């Protein structure tokens, strides 16, 4: 059955800014909004976060795995090598956004060096146990 040309063909849409989400339907031909609802972003964030758990783990070979779960459903799972995560953080554009200062970067370096020492210690212990 062909669509009636007098009836609008509706497409869903969602526009968001920092404070609100505007969701609804637009006429696919004209782009005119047929129906919409404005929802405060804070409300959506509260509802989503109340039903969401986030798990983050480190694999033995240096990958950081993260997953978002809600009611026994996994919605997002990502893995990234730890060095790539550090490199992304240290990119000049990101450092400006984060407003990182020298003191904070020195603390990061100290923590990374301590982590390297722990990995080296663990390798040494494994080697001793196989000897």
NULODREN-716976 format. One record per atom (N, C-alpha, C): residue number from 0; residue in one letter; atom name; z, x negated, y. Coordinates in steps of 0.2 Angstrom, whole numbers, plus 5000, padded with zeros to 4 digits. Layout:
residues N
REC | num | residuo | atomo | Z | X | Y
REC | NUM | a | CA | Z | X | Y
...
***
This chain:
residues 131
REC | num | residuo | atomo | Z | X | Y
REC | 0 | x | N | 5000 | 4996 | 4994
REC | 0 | x | CA | 5000 | 5000 | 5000
REC | 0 | x | C | 5000 | 4996 | 5006
REC | 1 | x | N | 4995 | 4997 | 5011
REC | 1 | x | CA | 4995 | 4992 | 5017
REC | 1 | x | C | 5000 | 4994 | 5022
REC | 2 | x | N | 5002 | 4989 | 5026
REC | 2 | x | CA | 5007 | 4991 | 5031
REC | 2 | x | C | 5004 | 4995 | 5036
REC | 3 | x | N | 5008 | 4999 | 5039
REC | 3 | x | CA | 5006 | 5003 | 5045
REC | 3 | x | C | 5006 | 4999 | 5051
REC | 4 | x | N | 5000 | 4999 | 5054
REC | 4 | x | CA | 5000 | 4994 | 5060
REC | 4 | x | C | 5005 | 4996 | 5066
REC | 5 | x | N | 5007 | 5002 | 5066
REC | 5 | x | CA | 5012 | 5005 | 5071
REC | 5 | x | C | 5019 | 5002 | 5070
REC | 6 | x | N | 5020 | 5000 | 5063
REC | 6 | x | CA | 5027 | 4998 | 5062
REC | 6 | x | C | 5028 | 4991 | 5063
REC | 7 | x | N | 5033 | 4988 | 5066
REC | 7 | x | CA | 5034 | 4981 | 5067
REC | 7 | x | C | 5035 | 4977 | 5060
REC | 8 | x | N | 5032 | 4972 | 5059
REC | 8 | x | CA | 5034 | 4967 | 5054
REC | 8 | x | C | 5040 | 4963 | 5056
REC | 9 | x | N | 5045 | 4964 | 5053
REC | 9 | x | CA | 5051 | 4960 | 5055
REC | 9 | x | C | 5052 | 4954 | 5051
REC | 10 | x | N | 5055 | 4949 | 5055
REC | 10 | x | CA | 5057 | 4942 | 5052
REC | 10 | x | C | 5064 | 4941 | 5055
REC | 11 | x | N | 5068 | 4939 | 5050
REC | 11 | x | CA | 5075 | 4937 | 5052
REC | 11 | x | C | 5075 | 4931 | 5057
REC | 12 | x | N | 5080 | 4930 | 5061
REC | 12 | x | CA | 5080 | 4924 | 5065
REC | 12 | x | C | 5088 | 4922 | 5066
REC | 13 | x | N | 5089 | 4916 | 5068
REC | 13 | x | CA | 5096 | 4914 | 5069
REC | 13 | x | C | 5095 | 4909 | 5075
REC | 14 | x | N | 5098 | 4910 | 5080
REC | 14 | x | CA | 5098 | 4905 | 5086
REC | 14 | x | C | 5105 | 4903 | 5087
REC | 15 | x | N | 5107 | 4897 | 5088
REC | 15 | x | CA | 5114 | 4895 | 5089
REC | 15 | x | C | 5114 | 4890 | 5095
REC | 16 | x | N | 5120 | 4890 | 5098
REC | 16 | x | CA | 5121 | 4885 | 5103
REC | 16 | x | C | 5129 | 4883 | 5102
REC | 17 | x | N | 5132 | 4880 | 5107
REC | 17 | x | CA | 5138 | 4877 | 5106
REC | 17 | x | C | 5144 | 4883 | 5105
REC | 18 | x | N | 5142 | 4889 | 5108
REC | 18 | x | CA | 5148 | 4894 | 5108
REC | 18 | x | C | 5146 | 4900 | 5104
REC | 19 | x | N | 5140 | 4901 | 5103
REC | 19 | x | CA | 5138 | 4908 | 5100
REC | 19 | x | C | 5132 | 4907 | 5095
REC | 20 | x | N | 5132 | 4911 | 5090
REC | 20 | x | CA | 5126 | 4912 | 5085
REC | 20 | x | C | 5123 | 4919 | 5087
REC | 21 | x | N | 5116 | 4919 | 5088
REC | 21 | x | CA | 5113 | 4925 | 5089
REC | 21 | x | C | 5108 | 4926 | 5083
REC | 22 | x | N | 5110 | 4932 | 5079
REC | 22 | x | CA | 5106 | 4933 | 5073
REC | 22 | x | C | 5103 | 4940 | 5073
REC | 23 | x | N | 5097 | 4941 | 5070
REC | 23 | x | CA | 5094 | 4947 | 5070
REC | 23 | x | C | 5087 | 4947 | 5067
REC | 24 | x | N | 5083 | 4952 | 5070
REC | 24 | x | CA | 5076 | 4952 | 5068
REC | 24 | x | C | 5071 | 4953 | 5074
REC | 25 | x | N | 5066 | 4949 | 5073
REC | 25 | x | CA | 5060 | 4949 | 5078
REC | 25 | x | C | 5054 | 4952 | 5075
REC | 26 | x | N | 5050 | 4955 | 5079
REC | 26 | x | CA | 5044 | 4958 | 5077
REC | 26 | x | C | 5039 | 4951 | 5076
REC | 27 | x | N | 5036 | 4951 | 5070
REC | 27 | x | CA | 5033 | 4945 | 5068
REC | 27 | x | C | 5026 | 4944 | 5072
REC | 28 | x | N | 5024 | 4949 | 5075
REC | 28 | x | CA | 5017 | 4949 | 5079
REC | 28 | x | C | 5019 | 4947 | 5086
REC | 29 | x | N | 5024 | 4951 | 5089
REC | 29 | x | CA | 5025 | 4950 | 5097
REC | 29 | x | C | 5030 | 4945 | 5098
REC | 30 | x | N | 5035 | 4944 | 5093
REC | 30 | x | CA | 5040 | 4939 | 5094
REC | 30 | x | C | 5046 | 4943 | 5098
REC | 31 | x | N | 5045 | 4949 | 5099
REC | 31 | x | CA | 5051 | 4953 | 5103
REC | 31 | x | C | 5056 | 4954 | 5098
REC | 32 | x | N | 5063 | 4953 | 5101
REC | 32 | x | CA | 5069 | 4955 | 5097
REC | 32 | x | C | 5069 | 4962 | 5096
REC | 33 | x | N | 5070 | 4964 | 5090
REC | 33 | x | CA | 5071 | 4971 | 5088
REC | 33 | x | C | 5078 | 4973 | 5087
REC | 34 | x | N | 5082 | 4969 | 5084
REC | 34 | x | CA | 5089 | 4970 | 5084
REC | 34 | x | C | 5093 | 4963 | 5083
REC | 35 | x | N | 5098 | 4962 | 5087
REC | 35 | x | CA | 5102 | 4956 | 5086
REC | 35 | x | C | 5109 | 4957 | 5087
REC | 36 | x | N | 5113 | 4952 | 5085
REC | 36 | x | CA | 5120 | 4952 | 5085
REC | 36 | x | C | 5123 | 4945 | 5088
REC | 37 | x | N | 5127 | 4945 | 5092
REC | 37 | x | CA | 5130 | 4939 | 5095
REC | 37 | x | C | 5136 | 4938 | 5092
REC | 38 | x | N | 5137 | 4932 | 5089
REC | 38 | x | CA | 5144 | 4930 | 5085
REC | 38 | x | C | 5147 | 4924 | 5088
REC | 39 | x | N | 5153 | 4924 | 5090
REC | 39 | x | CA | 5156 | 4917 | 5092
REC | 39 | x | C | 5156 | 4912 | 5087
REC | 40 | x | N | 5153 | 4906 | 5088
REC | 40 | x | CA | 5153 | 4900 | 5084
REC | 40 | x | C | 5160 | 4899 | 5080
REC | 41 | x | N | 5165 | 4900 | 5084
REC | 41 | x | CA | 5172 | 4898 | 5082
REC | 41 | x | C | 5174 | 4903 | 5076
REC | 42 | x | N | 5172 | 4909 | 5076
REC | 42 | x | CA | 5173 | 4914 | 5071
REC | 42 | x | C | 5169 | 4912 | 5065
REC | 43 | x | N | 5163 | 4910 | 5065
REC | 43 | x | CA | 5159 | 4908 | 5059
REC | 43 | x | C | 5162 | 4902 | 5056
REC | 44 | x | N | 5164 | 4897 | 5060
REC | 44 | x | CA | 5167 | 4891 | 5058
REC | 44 | x | C | 5173 | 4892 | 5054
REC | 45 | x | N | 5178 | 4897 | 5057
REC | 45 | x | CA | 5184 | 4898 | 5054
REC | 45 | x | C | 5183 | 4902 | 5047
REC | 46 | x | N | 5178 | 4906 | 5046
REC | 46 | x | CA | 5177 | 4910 | 5040
REC | 46 | x | C | 5174 | 4905 | 5035
REC | 47 | x | N | 5169 | 4901 | 5037
REC | 47 | x | CA | 5166 | 4896 | 5032
REC | 47 | x | C | 5171 | 4891 | 5030
REC | 48 | x | N | 5175 | 4888 | 5035
REC | 48 | x | CA | 5180 | 4883 | 5033
REC | 48 | x | C | 5186 | 4886 | 5029
REC | 49 | x | N | 5187 | 4892 | 5029
REC | 49 | x | CA | 5193 | 4895 | 5026
REC | 49 | x | C | 5191 | 4896 | 5018
REC | 50 | x | N | 5185 | 4896 | 5017
REC | 50 | x | CA | 5182 | 4897 | 5010
REC | 50 | x | C | 5179 | 4891 | 5007
REC | 51 | x | N | 5180 | 4885 | 5010
REC | 51 | x | CA | 5176 | 4879 | 5008
REC | 51 | x | C | 5181 | 4873 | 5007
REC | 52 | x | N | 5179 | 4870 | 5002
REC | 52 | x | CA | 5183 | 4864 | 5000
REC | 52 | x | C | 5178 | 4858 | 5000
REC | 53 | x | N | 5180 | 4852 | 5003
REC | 53 | x | CA | 5175 | 4846 | 5003
REC | 53 | x | C | 5178 | 4841 | 4999
REC | 54 | x | N | 5174 | 4838 | 4994
REC | 54 | x | CA | 5177 | 4833 | 4990
REC | 54 | x | C | 5173 | 4826 | 4992
REC | 55 | x | N | 5176 | 4821 | 4993
REC | 55 | x | CA | 5173 | 4814 | 4994
REC | 55 | x | C | 5176 | 4809 | 4989
REC | 56 | x | N | 5171 | 4805 | 4986
REC | 56 | x | CA | 5173 | 4800 | 4981
REC | 56 | x | C | 5169 | 4794 | 4982
REC | 57 | x | N | 5172 | 4789 | 4979
REC | 57 | x | CA | 5168 | 4782 | 4979
REC | 57 | x | C | 5167 | 4780 | 4972
REC | 58 | x | N | 5160 | 4779 | 4971
REC | 58 | x | CA | 5159 | 4777 | 4964
REC | 58 | x | C | 5160 | 4769 | 4963
REC | 59 | x | N | 5160 | 4767 | 4957
REC | 59 | x | CA | 5162 | 4760 | 4956
REC | 59 | x | C | 5156 | 4755 | 4958
REC | 60 | x | N | 5150 | 4758 | 4959
REC | 60 | x | CA | 5145 | 4753 | 4962
REC | 60 | x | C | 5144 | 4754 | 4969
REC | 61 | x | N | 5148 | 4757 | 4973
REC | 61 | x | CA | 5148 | 4757 | 4980
REC | 61 | x | C | 5144 | 4763 | 4983
REC | 62 | x | N | 5144 | 4769 | 4980
REC | 62 | x | CA | 5141 | 4775 | 4983
REC | 62 | x | C | 5146 | 4779 | 4985
REC | 63 | x | N | 5146 | 4783 | 4990
REC | 63 | x | CA | 5150 | 4788 | 4993
REC | 63 | x | C | 5147 | 4794 | 4991
REC | 64 | x | N | 5150 | 4798 | 4987
REC | 64 | x | CA | 5148 | 4805 | 4985
REC | 64 | x | C | 5152 | 4810 | 4988
REC | 65 | x | N | 5149 | 4815 | 4991
REC | 65 | x | CA | 5152 | 4821 | 4994
REC | 65 | x | C | 5149 | 4827 | 4992
REC | 66 | x | N | 5154 | 4832 | 4991
REC | 66 | x | CA | 5151 | 4839 | 4989
REC | 66 | x | C | 5155 | 4844 | 4993
REC | 67 | x | N | 5152 | 4850 | 4995
REC | 67 | x | CA | 5155 | 4855 | 4998
REC | 67 | x | C | 5155 | 4861 | 4993
REC | 68 | x | N | 5161 | 4864 | 4991
REC | 68 | x | CA | 5161 | 4869 | 4986
REC | 68 | x | C | 5165 | 4875 | 4989
REC | 69 | x | N | 5163 | 4881 | 4987
REC | 69 | x | CA | 5166 | 4887 | 4989
REC | 69 | x | C | 5166 | 4892 | 4983
REC | 70 | x | N | 5171 | 4894 | 4981
REC | 70 | x | CA | 5172 | 4899 | 4975
REC | 70 | x | C | 5168 | 4897 | 4969
REC | 71 | x | N | 5169 | 4891 | 4967
REC | 71 | x | CA | 5166 | 4888 | 4961
REC | 71 | x | C | 5159 | 4887 | 4961
REC | 72 | x | N | 5156 | 4887 | 4967
REC | 72 | x | CA | 5149 | 4886 | 4968
REC | 72 | x | C | 5148 | 4879 | 4973
REC | 73 | x | N | 5144 | 4875 | 4970
REC | 73 | x | CA | 5143 | 4869 | 4974
REC | 73 | x | C | 5137 | 4870 | 4979
REC | 74 | x | N | 5138 | 4869 | 4985
REC | 74 | x | CA | 5132 | 4871 | 4990
REC | 74 | x | C | 5129 | 4864 | 4992
REC | 75 | x | N | 5132 | 4859 | 4993
REC | 75 | x | CA | 5129 | 4853 | 4995
REC | 75 | x | C | 5132 | 4847 | 4992
REC | 76 | x | N | 5128 | 4843 | 4989
REC | 76 | x | CA | 5130 | 4836 | 4986
REC | 76 | x | C | 5126 | 4831 | 4989
REC | 77 | x | N | 5129 | 4826 | 4992
REC | 77 | x | CA | 5125 | 4820 | 4994
REC | 77 | x | C | 5129 | 4814 | 4992
REC | 78 | x | N | 5125 | 4809 | 4991
REC | 78 | x | CA | 5127 | 4802 | 4990
REC | 78 | x | C | 5124 | 4797 | 4994
REC | 79 | x | N | 5127 | 4792 | 4996
REC | 79 | x | CA | 5125 | 4787 | 5001
REC | 79 | x | C | 5128 | 4780 | 4999
REC | 80 | x | N | 5125 | 4775 | 4999
REC | 80 | x | CA | 5128 | 4768 | 4998
REC | 80 | x | C | 5132 | 4767 | 5004
REC | 81 | x | N | 5138 | 4764 | 5002
REC | 81 | x | CA | 5143 | 4762 | 5008
REC | 81 | x | C | 5140 | 4758 | 5013
REC | 82 | x | N | 5136 | 4753 | 5012
REC | 82 | x | CA | 5133 | 4749 | 5017
REC | 82 | x | C | 5129 | 4753 | 5021
REC | 83 | x | N | 5125 | 4758 | 5019
REC | 83 | x | CA | 5121 | 4762 | 5023
REC | 83 | x | C | 5125 | 4766 | 5028
REC | 84 | x | N | 5130 | 4769 | 5025
REC | 84 | x | CA | 5135 | 4773 | 5029
REC | 84 | x | C | 5138 | 4768 | 5035
REC | 85 | x | N | 5140 | 4762 | 5034
REC | 85 | x | CA | 5142 | 4758 | 5039
REC | 85 | x | C | 5137 | 4756 | 5044
REC | 86 | x | N | 5131 | 4754 | 5041
REC | 86 | x | CA | 5125 | 4753 | 5045
REC | 86 | x | C | 5123 | 4759 | 5050
REC | 87 | x | N | 5123 | 4765 | 5047
REC | 87 | x | CA | 5122 | 4770 | 5052
REC | 87 | x | C | 5127 | 4771 | 5057
REC | 88 | x | N | 5133 | 4770 | 5055
REC | 88 | x | CA | 5139 | 4771 | 5060
REC | 88 | x | C | 5138 | 4766 | 5066
REC | 89 | x | N | 5136 | 4760 | 5064
REC | 89 | x | CA | 5135 | 4754 | 5069
REC | 89 | x | C | 5129 | 4754 | 5073
REC | 90 | x | N | 5124 | 4758 | 5071
REC | 90 | x | CA | 5118 | 4759 | 5075
REC | 90 | x | C | 5120 | 4760 | 5083
REC | 91 | x | N | 5117 | 4756 | 5087
REC | 91 | x | CA | 5119 | 4756 | 5094
REC | 91 | x | C | 5119 | 4763 | 5097
REC | 92 | x | N | 5114 | 4768 | 5096
REC | 92 | x | CA | 5114 | 4774 | 5098
REC | 92 | x | C | 5121 | 4778 | 5096
REC | 93 | x | N | 5122 | 4777 | 5090
REC | 93 | x | CA | 5128 | 4781 | 5087
REC | 93 | x | C | 5135 | 4778 | 5090
REC | 94 | x | N | 5135 | 4771 | 5091
REC | 94 | x | CA | 5141 | 4768 | 5094
REC | 94 | x | C | 5142 | 4771 | 5101
REC | 95 | x | N | 5137 | 4772 | 5104
REC | 95 | x | CA | 5138 | 4775 | 5111
REC | 95 | x | C | 5140 | 4782 | 5111
REC | 96 | x | N | 5138 | 4786 | 5106
REC | 96 | x | CA | 5140 | 4793 | 5105
REC | 96 | x | C | 5147 | 4793 | 5103
REC | 97 | x | N | 5149 | 4789 | 5098
REC | 97 | x | CA | 5156 | 4788 | 5096
REC | 97 | x | C | 5161 | 4785 | 5101
REC | 98 | x | N | 5158 | 4782 | 5106
REC | 98 | x | CA | 5162 | 4779 | 5111
REC | 98 | x | C | 5167 | 4774 | 5108
REC | 99 | x | N | 5164 | 4770 | 5103
REC | 99 | x | CA | 5168 | 4765 | 5100
REC | 99 | x | C | 5169 | 4759 | 5104
REC | 100 | x | N | 5175 | 4756 | 5104
REC | 100 | x | CA | 5177 | 4751 | 5108
REC | 100 | x | C | 5178 | 4744 | 5103
REC | 101 | x | N | 5179 | 4739 | 5107
REC | 101 | x | CA | 5180 | 4733 | 5103
REC | 101 | x | C | 5186 | 4733 | 5098
REC | 102 | x | N | 5191 | 4735 | 5101
REC | 102 | x | CA | 5198 | 4736 | 5097
REC | 102 | x | C | 5196 | 4740 | 5090
REC | 103 | x | N | 5193 | 4745 | 5091
REC | 103 | x | CA | 5192 | 4750 | 5085
REC | 103 | x | C | 5187 | 4746 | 5080
REC | 104 | x | N | 5182 | 4743 | 5083
REC | 104 | x | CA | 5177 | 4739 | 5078
REC | 104 | x | C | 5181 | 4733 | 5075
REC | 105 | x | N | 5185 | 4730 | 5078
REC | 105 | x | CA | 5189 | 4725 | 5075
REC | 105 | x | C | 5194 | 4728 | 5069
REC | 106 | x | N | 5197 | 4733 | 5071
REC | 106 | x | CA | 5201 | 4737 | 5065
REC | 106 | x | C | 5196 | 4739 | 5059
REC | 107 | x | N | 5190 | 4741 | 5061
REC | 107 | x | CA | 5185 | 4743 | 5055
REC | 107 | x | C | 5184 | 4736 | 5051
REC | 108 | x | N | 5182 | 4731 | 5055
REC | 108 | x | CA | 5181 | 4724 | 5052
REC | 108 | x | C | 5187 | 4722 | 5047
REC | 109 | x | N | 5193 | 4723 | 5050
REC | 109 | x | CA | 5199 | 4721 | 5046
REC | 109 | x | C | 5199 | 4725 | 5039
REC | 110 | x | N | 5198 | 4732 | 5040
REC | 110 | x | CA | 5198 | 4736 | 5034
REC | 110 | x | C | 5193 | 4734 | 5029
REC | 111 | x | N | 5187 | 4733 | 5032
REC | 111 | x | CA | 5181 | 4731 | 5027
REC | 111 | x | C | 5183 | 4725 | 5024
REC | 112 | x | N | 5186 | 4720 | 5027
REC | 112 | x | CA | 5187 | 4713 | 5024
REC | 112 | x | C | 5193 | 4714 | 5019
REC | 113 | x | N | 5197 | 4718 | 5020
REC | 113 | x | CA | 5203 | 4720 | 5015
REC | 113 | x | C | 5200 | 4723 | 5009
REC | 114 | x | N | 5195 | 4728 | 5010
REC | 114 | x | CA | 5191 | 4731 | 5004
REC | 114 | x | C | 5188 | 4726 | 5000
REC | 115 | x | N | 5184 | 4721 | 5004
REC | 115 | x | CA | 5180 | 4716 | 5000
REC | 115 | x | C | 5185 | 4712 | 4996
REC | 116 | x | N | 5191 | 4710 | 4999
REC | 116 | x | CA | 5196 | 4706 | 4995
REC | 116 | x | C | 5198 | 4710 | 4989
REC | 117 | x | N | 5199 | 4716 | 4989
REC | 117 | x | CA | 5202 | 4721 | 4984
REC | 117 | x | C | 5196 | 4721 | 4978
REC | 118 | x | N | 5190 | 4721 | 4980
REC | 118 | x | CA | 5184 | 4721 | 4975
REC | 118 | x | C | 5184 | 4715 | 4972
REC | 119 | x | N | 5185 | 4709 | 4975
REC | 119 | x | CA | 5185 | 4703 | 4972
REC | 119 | x | C | 5190 | 4702 | 4968
REC | 120 | x | N | 5196 | 4704 | 4969
REC | 120 | x | CA | 5202 | 4704 | 4965
REC | 120 | x | C | 5201 | 4708 | 4959
REC | 121 | x | N | 5198 | 4714 | 4959
REC | 121 | x | CA | 5197 | 4718 | 4953
REC | 121 | x | C | 5192 | 4714 | 4949
REC | 122 | x | N | 5186 | 4711 | 4952
REC | 122 | x | CA | 5182 | 4708 | 4948
REC | 122 | x | C | 5185 | 4702 | 4944
REC | 123 | x | N | 5189 | 4698 | 4947
REC | 123 | x | CA | 5193 | 4693 | 4944
REC | 123 | x | C | 5197 | 4695 | 4938
REC | 124 | x | N | 5201 | 4701 | 4939
REC | 124 | x | CA | 5205 | 4703 | 4934
REC | 124 | x | C | 5201 | 4706 | 4928
REC | 125 | x | N | 5195 | 4708 | 4929
REC | 125 | x | CA | 5190 | 4710 | 4924
REC | 125 | x | C | 5188 | 4704 | 4920
REC | 126 | x | N | 5186 | 4699 | 4924
REC | 126 | x | CA | 5184 | 4693 | 4921
REC | 126 | x | C | 5189 | 4690 | 4916
REC | 127 | x | N | 5195 | 4690 | 4919
REC | 127 | x | CA | 5201 | 4687 | 4915
REC | 127 | x | C | 5202 | 4691 | 4908
REC | 128 | x | N | 5201 | 4698 | 4909
REC | 128 | x | CA | 5203 | 4702 | 4903
REC | 128 | x | C | 5197 | 4701 | 4898
REC | 129 | x | N | 5191 | 4699 | 4899
REC | 129 | x | CA | 5186 | 4698 | 4895
REC | 129 | x | C | 5186 | 4691 | 4892
REC | 130 | x | N | 5190 | 4686 | 4895
REC | 130 | x | CA | 5190 | 4679 | 4892
REC | 130 | x | C | 5194 | 4679 | 4886
***
